Amino acid sequence: MIEKLNIVKQRFDEVNDLIIQPEIISDQKRYIELNKEYKDLKALMDVREKYVALTDNIKESEEIIADGSDAEMTEMAKMQMEEAKGELPALEEKIRMMLVPKDPEDAKNVVMEIRAGTGGDEASIFAGDLYKMYTKYVESRGWKSTIVDFNEGTSGGFKEIIFEIAGEDVYGTLKFEAGVHRVQRVPQTETQGRVHTSAATVMVLPEAEEFDVEINPKDVRVDYFCSSGPGGQSVNTTYSAVRLTHVPTGLVAQCQDQKSQHKNKEKAFRVLRSRLYEMELAKKLEADSAKRNSMVASGDRSAKIRTYNYSQGRVTDHRINLTLYDLSNIINGDIQKIIDELQLVENTEKLKENSDVF
């Protein structure tokens, strides 16, 4: 273990020197990449320090016990060694998890899209519930969410809503939310009291930087139109809303959230870049899934991933057979326990794949 950590320390020292070099600072893409690597390596260095301290304590205790000339010191050394050996297995497991190669996308911000599926008005209401669930979770993490575009449902909620989430390791945390979410409950619109099943689709796209995806302006058709929805008089009288069409792929991105045409265009371009980037990422995920059968693969949008059953107060994640009877808290944004379990499964899978490294 210490040999592997020493190799990591060598790289940490290299990165530490590189990020202060003028040629690196002037290369934005390289500088951002190295800063992210530095942050990941720094976390490992902190754990390495603790690991070295524990192994040193064990070694020192063994020497005192072997000497045995001072009974009191020997007794203290035995206690110290027992304590250090008790802490070591959990720390080694943590290090193994941290040494698993990270997905470079995980550190990115995301563009999240929620669309009402089968179930008519109830599906739109459920899409609205999911939006509230995620925004409350985002708030609890200290992240920031911004609406890009939305289309309201006729009885509340959204037929579609697109929003950006910015923060630390957002994609790595939320990527497993992508897929079909199903709700089983008596809809507000139901008069007979019957339980209906409705669905909404969640997409989680890693937000692409400008240097991740280059878009030729000649390939993009730009249309301006009047915004709809709340926002005062200027919303419906100025051509501030922007729709972008990427002609080679047919992908469309639009934004009408801001009063400024320029800001809407900027946001729409971010969404378009992310959709183009996700197309390439989907190909990669497909290729990866051919190599390994991941239980929590985040590439299939049509996969039914979770059910929210109101009559039983239950939430079930079908990928890992996890059932929690805590629906009211979960739908109010307390989804960390589900995310933790999904990440644990992914890390365990990765650990098996990289078992030869350890």
ZINOR-V873726 format. One record per residue. RES is the residue in one letter. PSI is psi in degrees with one decimal (* if undefined). OMEGA is omega as a letter, one per 20 degrees, with the letter a starting at -180 (* if undefined). NEAR is the number of other ideal C-beta (glycine too) atoms within 10 Angstrom. Layout:
# ZINOR-V873726
res = [RES RES]
psi = [PSI PSI]
omega = [OMEGA OMEGA]
near = [NEAR NEAR]
This chain:
# ZINOR-V873726
res = [M I E K L N I V K Q R F D E V N D L I I Q P E I I S D Q K R Y I E L N K E Y K D L K A L M D V R E K Y V A L T D N I K E S E E I I A D G S D A E M T E M A K M Q M E E A K G E L P A L E E K I R M M L V P K D P E D A K N V V M E I R A G T G G D E A S I F A G D L Y K M Y T K Y V E S R G W K S T I V D F N E G T S G G F K E I I F E I A G E D V Y G T L K F E A G V H R V Q R V P Q T E T Q G R V H T S A A T V M V L P E A E E F D V E I N P K D V R V D Y F C S S G P G G Q S V N T T Y S A V R L T H V P T G L V A Q C Q D Q K S Q H K N K E K A F R V L R S R L Y E M E L A K K L E A D S A K R N S M V A S G D R S A K I R T Y N Y S Q G R V T D H R I N L T L Y D L S N I I N G D I Q K I I D E L Q L V E N T E K L K E N S D V F]
psi = [-45.4 -33.0 -43.1 -40.3 -32.4 -34.1 -42.3 -39.0 -38.0 -45.6 -39.2 -43.7 -39.0 -50.3 -39.4 -38.3 -39.9 -40.8 -7.4 1.1 133.0 -38.0 -28.2 -44.5 -34.1 -16.4 94.5 -45.8 -48.7 -39.8 -43.6 -43.3 -45.8 -34.3 -41.1 -42.5 -40.6 -44.1 -44.1 -43.5 -34.4 -40.8 -39.3 -37.4 -36.9 -40.0 -37.2 -42.4 -43.7 -39.9 -45.3 -42.3 -42.2 -46.7 -34.8 -40.7 -41.9 -45.8 -45.3 -41.7 -42.2 -39.2 -42.3 -42.1 -42.5 -36.1 -51.4 12.8 -25.6 109.8 -41.1 -44.8 -38.5 -43.3 -42.8 -39.6 -38.1 -42.1 -42.6 -41.8 -41.4 -42.8 -45.6 -41.9 -27.3 -34.1 -24.6 -47.2 -44.1 -38.6 -39.8 -38.2 -41.8 -42.0 -43.0 -43.5 -40.9 -26.1 -12.2 129.2 131.1 146.5 122.9 -18.9 -23.5 -31.5 -8.8 155.4 171.0 157.6 120.1 135.7 127.0 125.6 134.6 136.8 -133.0 142.5 7.0 -134.1 -36.6 -34.7 -38.1 -41.3 -41.7 -39.3 -38.3 -38.4 -41.6 -41.2 -45.8 -40.6 -46.8 -38.8 -34.2 -38.8 -44.4 -44.9 -42.1 -26.0 -6.2 18.4 179.0 133.2 143.0 128.0 137.3 -47.5 151.9 157.9 108.9 149.6 159.1 -24.9 22.6 170.0 -154.1 138.3 -33.2 139.3 135.9 130.0 154.5 145.5 125.6 138.9 -157.6 125.2 45.0 -47.9 -41.3 -27.3 -40.3 -5.0 -28.1 0.8 -9.4 130.7 -167.5 124.3 133.6 139.9 138.4 110.7 171.8 113.6 155.9 -28.2 -1.7 127.2 -19.7 -5.5 21.1 146.0 130.2 155.4 123.7 168.9 157.9 145.9 132.8 130.4 137.5 107.7 129.8 129.7 122.9 135.0 165.0 -35.0 -7.0 -38.8 121.3 123.3 124.4 118.5 -28.4 -20.5 -2.4 124.6 129.6 125.0 137.2 139.9 169.7 135.9 154.2 161.8 -174.3 156.5 6.9 179.0 -41.6 -24.7 -45.7 -1.2 -13.6 148.0 66.4 -22.7 145.0 134.4 127.0 133.9 119.7 102.5 -45.7 -32.7 -17.7 4.0 140.7 138.7 135.7 157.1 133.8 17.3 -33.2 155.5 -24.7 126.3 -40.3 -44.5 -38.8 -40.4 -41.8 -46.4 -43.6 -38.9 -36.7 -41.6 -43.8 -44.8 -44.0 -36.9 -39.6 -40.9 -40.4 -31.3 -44.5 -39.4 -38.4 -38.5 -41.4 -43.4 -37.7 -42.2 -39.7 -41.4 -22.4 -29.1 -34.8 147.6 82.9 134.4 -28.9 29.7 136.6 19.4 -22.8 106.5 -24.4 -4.7 132.6 114.1 -29.3 145.1 135.1 105.4 109.7 -38.1 -30.0 -3.8 35.7 144.6 126.5 126.1 113.7 -21.7 -36.0 13.3 43.1 123.2 127.9 131.3 66.6 40.9 -43.7 -39.6 -40.4 -47.3 -14.7 15.9 -2.1 70.3 6.3 -38.9 -34.0 -45.9 -42.5 -43.9 -41.3 -41.9 -36.7 -43.1 -45.0 -45.1 -36.4 -41.8 -44.8 -36.6 -40.9 -42.8 -36.1 24.2 -29.4 -24.1 -31.7 *]
omega = [a r r r r r r r r r r r r a r r a a r r a a r a a r a a a a r r a r r r r a r a r r r r r r r r r a r r a a r r r a a r r r a r r r r a a a a r r r r a r r a a r a a a r a a a a r r r r r r r a a r a a r a r a a a r a r a r r a r r r r r a a r r r r r r r r r r a a a r r r r a r a r a r a r r a r r a r a r a a a r r r r r r r a r a r a a r a a a a r a r a r a r r a r a r a a a a a a r r r r a r r r r r a r a a r a a r a r r r a r a a r a r r r a r r r a r r a a a a a r a a a a r r r r a a a a r a r r r r a a r a r a a r r r r a r r r a r a r r r a r r a r r a r r r r a r r a a a r a r a a a a a a r a a r r a a a r a a r a r a a a r r r r r a a a r a a r r a a a a r a r a r r r r a a r r a a r r a a r a a *]
near = [15 12 7 15 20 11 11 19 17 10 13 19 12 13 20 14 10 16 15 8 13 7 9 17 13 9 14 12 11 16 16 13 16 19 14 17 19 17 13 18 20 12 11 19 16 10 17 21 12 13 20 14 10 18 15 11 18 17 11 14 22 12 10 18 15 9 11 10 7 11 8 7 14 15 12 13 22 13 10 16 18 11 14 19 13 10 13 16 9 9 16 15 11 13 20 17 14 17 19 18 9 15 16 13 20 15 20 23 21 27 27 25 21 28 19 26 16 14 19 15 18 26 25 26 23 27 30 22 21 24 21 13 20 22 17 14 22 21 12 13 16 8 19 13 18 11 16 22 23 20 15 16 21 10 14 15 24 23 18 17 25 25 20 21 23 14 15 12 17 25 21 20 24 24 25 23 24 23 22 19 24 21 26 15 19 15 19 11 13 12 7 5 6 8 13 16 14 23 19 29 20 21 18 23 27 24 22 25 16 12 12 16 17 8 16 9 7 7 11 17 11 12 12 13 12 13 23 13 13 7 14 8 7 11 16 12 10 14 11 24 23 25 18 20 16 18 11 10 12 7 16 15 24 21 26 23 23 20 14 12 16 10 14 24 20 13 25 25 21 20 24 24 22 27 20 21 20 23 13 12 17 15 11 11 17 12 9 13 14 8 8 11 8 17 12 17 20 25 18 15 16 7 13 13 22 22 19 22 18 14 10 13 14 16 22 18 19 15 20 16 8 15 13 17 12 15 18 10 13 21 19 15 17 16 23 13 13 19 17 11 17 22 16 13 18 21 14 13 17 17 16 10 14 13 9 5 11 12]
